[in-house]
Amino acid sequence: MVDNKRFVQRHAVGGQPVLLATEMEALGTDYQANGYTTPAQADEIGEDLALGPGHLLLDIGAGCGFPGLYLAKKHGCAVISLDPVAEGVRVARQRGSFDGLSELTWAIQADAESIPLMSGSVDAIIQADVLC
């Protein structure tokens, strides 16, 4: 697991009003996003993947949950948010609950090198704003 204090701090302070306002102004979202993916770009991803009810999406490096949670809300698919930073996973869980998506969303602390899922168990995989 990643023990990077910078990412922990970044996820922990993301809910501050001034940061949420800045995110809303710059990206049009309030997910405490740490990346640069816009809702329009996420919409394009959702359309390209033809996401909908009954589909399971894996969002690798999800941080606080954007764009995976956004796509679940918009398209009705289920999503697994995967991130190595516990604080991001905690925030993603809270956001899924806040959005009324508790039955469609799961947040798991793990890294992309050891994904705790069986091969072929998801319909689509995304990663946005992740350094590989």
Secondary structure, DSSP 8 states (H G I E B T S, - for coil): ----HHHHHHHHHTTSHHHHHHHHHHHS--S---S---HHHHHHHHHHTT--TT-EEEEET-TT-TTHHHHHHHH--EEEEEES-HHHHHHHHHHHHHTT-TTTEEEEE--TTS--S-TT--SEEE--S---
